[in-house]
Amino acid sequence: MIISKLKDKKEMLRMLEGSRKVFIMGCSECATTCKSGGEEEVRKMGEFLTKNNKEVLGKFVSEAPCIEAKAKLSIAKNREKIKEADTILVLACGLGAQVIDISLRERKKVISGTDTLFAGAVFGKAQKFVEFCSLCGECLLDKTATICPYTRCPKGLLNGPCGGSKDGKCEVDREKDCAWILIYKKLKKQGQEAKLLEIIPPKDFSKKIKPFTLEL
């Protein structure tokens, strides 16, 4: 899941300077789950902008706006209101904002009202989001007991803990477990601690040259 959070309201108004007529578009998927662009957030944003002298022409929560076909369908359903607006405020991740912009063929000013943070796992009733994967394009989970040291170690170390870990805790944040201690304990429990003797080579960043494209 792509985790995002709403931008500060003062920053939102700054970004909307010069915009009079605004159409707000949210996301029914990730942004709804992390409460940055669902029905409630879109409604409240409309009320906030109205109080700050913006004319909100309409609000719509799109199904997965990061998918071009879904974005185009949402635009088609709101064509007249979007046509009248001078700015489209998107409460979705950066992917959603960019795909909506592309789908509009850059005919309208599109602003992202969120900060996109990370790809996260969801725990509990969508109350906790944790970054477990960096989408690096070169997965090594088979070597590290399904714990990604590149992501879960603040230093991204690939071959064991640094000298700063103490009592199983991370040097950078003493509240967090050291990723490599977790890896060691899990491998030992599975009888696979010999994997720790394998040297993991430096990551090959050519496997994830930005912007990455995959065609099926």
N, C-alpha and C positions, 0 to 999 in steps of 0.2 A: 504494500500500500504506500502511496505517496503522501507523506505527512506535510501539512502546511499550516500556517497560522495567519490570522488576519493582521494586516498592517495596522500601525498606530493610526488613530482617527485623524490626528493633526497631519500626518503624512498623507493620508488619503485625501484630505481637503487640498493639500498643496498640489498633489498630482492632478486634481480635478479643477485647478484654477483655469479659468477661461472656458470651462465646459458648462453649458446651461441645461441642456436636455440629456439626461442619462438613462440608459437602459441597463439593468443589473441582471447578470446571468450567473447562476451558481452551478454546482455539480452534485448529482445525486449519489455519487460513489465515494471516493476517498475524502473529499472536502466535507461531505455530510458527516462521515464517521468521525473525523477529527474536529468537527464543529467550526469550520472556517468558511463553509459555503453551502450549507444546507438550507432548507426552507426557513428555519428560524433566523439564521444569520442574514439571509437575503432580505427577509422582512424588516429586521432591525436596521439593516443598512439603508433600506429605502426610507424609513422613518428618520434616521439620522441625517441623510442628505436633504430630505424635505425641510427639516428644521434649519438647515444651513443654506437655504435659498436655492436648492437645486430642484429642477423639475424632473421627477422620476416618471418616465413614460411607461415603464412596465418592469416586471420582474419575472424571471423564469429559471427554474432549476433544471438544467439539462441532464440527460442521461449520458454519462461518460463523455464530456466534451473533448477529451483527448483523442477520441476516435473521430476521424473526419466525417464519416457518414452520420454519426450521431450529432455532431456539431452542426452540420448542414441542415439536418432535419429540425433541430431546435431553432435555427435561424429562420427557416422557412415558416415555422409555426408562428413566428413573431415578426414577420417581414415588415409589416407596415410601421409598427412601433420602432423597430430598429432603423428603418429608413429615415424616420423623423429625428432620431437621436443623433447628437453630435459625438457622443462618447459611449462606449460599451465598457462597463465596469465588470470584470470577471472575478468572481470569488471561487476560484479553483486553483489548482497548481499551475506552475509555469507552463506545463505541457498544454493544459486546457486553454490557457490564454493565447498561446501561440497558434494552436490549431484553429481556434475561433477566428483569430486575425487572418490566417491563411484562407479560411473558408469564406470570409467576408471580402477576400481579394484586396485587402488593405484599403477598402473604401471608407472605413470608419476608424476613428481613433479608439484603440483598444488598450485598456489599462488593467493590469493585474492588481487586485486588492489584497493579495496574500504574499507571504514569504514562503517559498518552498524549502523545506528543511532537509528531509532525507526519505529514503525508502525504509519503512519501518514495519516491524511485526506488531500485531495488536494483541493485547492481553486483557483479560477480564471483559467487562461489558464496555469495550472501547474507552477505557479510562486510562490506559497506559500504552504508550508507543515506544518501541525500543529499536534502535538501529543495529541490525545484525549483519547487514550486507551492504557493501560499497558499490555493487554492480560493476566490478572491476574487469569483467570479461575473462578472467583466468581463475576459475574456482579451484581451491585446494582443500576443500572440506574432507575429502577422503583421507587426507594425511593428518588432519587435526581434530578428529573425533566430532566432526560437524560443528565445530566452533571456529568462526573466522577470526584469526588473529589480526589480519589486515584491517578489519573494522573494529573489533572489540578491544584491541590494544591501542591506546592513544598514540603510541609511537609506530604502529604498524609493523612491529617486529615479526619476522617470519621463522626464526629459528631459536625460539626460547625466550624466557623472560630477561629483562634488563637487570642490572645490579641494584636497582632501586626498589624492587618489589619487596614487601615485608609482611610477614604473617598472612600471606595469601592475598594481600591488597596491593593495588596499583600505586606506583610512586606519584603519578600525576593527580590521582583522586583517591584518597585513602578510604573513601566510602565504597569504592568499586572493587570487585574481585579482579585479580590479575588474570587476564585471559589465558596466559600460558600455564598458570597453576591449575586452572579449570581443565585445560586440555590434558595436562599430565595426569590429573586424578581420574579423568574419564577413560583415558587410554589404559591406565593401570588397572582400573576396574574391569576393563574388557580384555585384559591380558595382551594388549597391543602396544605396550610402552616402547618396544623396539623401534616403532615408527619414529620416535624422537631422535633416533640416530641418523635418520635420513636428512640430508641437507636439502633444504628447499631453496632453489635458485632465486635470484632477484626477479621481481615481476616483469613480464614482457609487456610493456605499455603499448607496444605496437598493435596488440590485440584489441585495444580499446582506444583507437584514435578518434578524437572528437571532431565533428559530430559523427557518432556511430550510426550506421544504417544496416539493417538486415532485411533482405528480400526473400520471401518464401516461394 
